Amino acid sequence: IEEKGVKMKLTVTDTPGFGDQINNENCWDPIIKYINEQYERYLREEILITRKRKIPDTRVHGCVYFVPPTGHWLRPLDLEFMRRLSKIVNVVPVIAKADTLTLEERAEFKQRVR
């Protein structure tokens, strides 16, 4: 991405099927482990005495979390995942297909997410 002469490399990682298993106990562990590994990798490069001129930044700076548009409730999995993930990275919850909800349903759902 380039904006006003500033170039920025953006990596998007999708996690299709997250939370679709029968047993979702600790299903967030691989994602949290990956995020922590990226922070550790960057830190190891940064603390070297003779470090690279440009350290590749593979850290995860944000998570766009798409919430299913049920309009009435959040799954316990969604709540727990956002709670755990928000301790290590910025989480931006997005109501998927929000245009399928009425204005009242969307306002109520936004309040529940907050």
Summary of the structure (lengths in Angstrom):
residues: 114
radius of gyration: 17.7
end to end distance: 29.9
largest distance: 57.6
contacts: 220
relative contact order: 0.14
helix: 37%
strand: 14%
